[in-house]
Amino acid sequence: MAFPNISSGVELRNRYFKGCISPKNISIPNNPDYCNTVSIECAVFEGFLDYLSALTISAIPDTDSIVLNSVANVNKAMSHLSRYEVINCYLDNDDAGHRVLSVLSEAFGERVIDRSTEYSQFSDFNDYLIRHNYKNGLRL
């Protein structure tokens, strides 16, 4: 599976490999003209598999989304996030996800909403989808 970023790099994933064709950057998948639009709300994901998992079960509203592609890219997302009134964070339930949430909360205050509580029993949104569907007898 390949997922492009805003610098023409590509995130690559399969069962055996996780990598990137440089340059590494954030992705803004559902809004290629992100600089020209006015939206009040966005969803932030650590990785594109979490983003695709959220789309699979229609868990996010029809808003802009930003995929960090790495917690190290949080600073690259700041200028894009600054224009939103509501920043819904679907980050991983681990130390790295909590650090990113802290950085975003410090920068944007009450505009940041922690949505990881919706899947708090799972490591991330993709894990939630896999285990939830398996528990309900569904296979994707």
N, C-alpha and C positions, 0 to 999 in steps of 0.2 A: 504494500500500500504506500502511496506517495501523497504528500500534502504540501502544497507550495506556501512559501512565506512572502512577505512584502518586498524582499530584496532579491527575488528570483532564485532563492535557494529552495531546497526540497527536503522535508522531513521524510525519512524512510522507516518503515516498520514491517516486520513479519514475525512469524513465530520464533525465528532464530536470530534476528538482527534488529538492532535499534541504532539508527544513525542519521546523518544529515549530509546532503550535498551543499557545500558552502555557497554563499554566506548564510550563517545562522541568524534568524530574526523572528519576530512575531508574525503571526498570520491573522488576517482579517477576512475570514472565509466567505461570509455572506454579504459583503458590501465592498466590491472592488473600487468604488468611487468614494471611499470613506472620507476623503478630504472635502468633498462637496455636499455631503448630506448633513441634515440636522436631525438628530435623534436624541431623545432625553435619557435613554436607558441602554445599557449594554450588559453582556454576560462575559465573564473572564474565566478561562480554563487554563490549566497548566499544560495540558497536552491535547493533541488533536483527537486521540482516541476517546478522551473524556467528552470532548465537544461532539463527536459523532455519536457517542452513546446517549448524550442528552437529546440530540436530534431524533434518534431512533425511537425514543419513548415520548417525544413531544414535551419534554420537561422544561424547555425554555420558551419564553414568548417570542414572537416574531420581532426581534430586536437585533441590533448589531452585536457581533461577538468578536472577542479578541482571544487568540490562543497564544500563550507565551512561548510554547515549544521548549521551554526550559525556565526554571525559576530564576536563572541568571539573567533572563531577558526582561525582568520586571521594569528596570529603568528605561528600556527601549519602548515600553508601552505607556509610560507616564504622559507624554505629550498627547497621545491619542485619547487617553482616559480623561484628561482634564476637561474635555468639552461635555462630558455626560453628567446629568443630574443624579442618576442612579447607576451604581456599579455593582452588579450582582456577581459575587465571587463563588465559583464552583471549583474550589481548589482541593488539593489532596488533604486527607486527614493525617498528616504527618508533620514533623518539625519544619520541613521546607515549606509546606503549604501554609502553616501558621505564620512563618516568617514573612512570606509574601503578603498575607492578609494584614499583618502588622505594618509593613511598609506602605501598603495602599491606604490603610486606615489613618496612618500618620499624615499622609499626603492629602487625602480627600475627606477625612472626617466622617460625618454621618452619611455621606453619599454612598459609602461602602456598606454592602449588606453581605454577611457571611451566609451563603446558601449550603455550605458543607454540612450543616446541621440536618439537612434533609436526607443525608445518607451517612450519618455519623457512625453507624455500625460497620461501615465498609471503608477500605483504604482510599478509594476515589470513586468517581462517577462510573467509570468503566467496570470496576469491581462490583458496584451496586447492580448494574445492568446484568452482568453475567450471573451473579448469584440469585438475584431476584427472578430472572427468567428461568434459571435452572430449578429453583424452588417451586415455580408455578408450572413446571413441565414444558416450558417453551425452549426451543433451541433455535438460535439465529445462525 
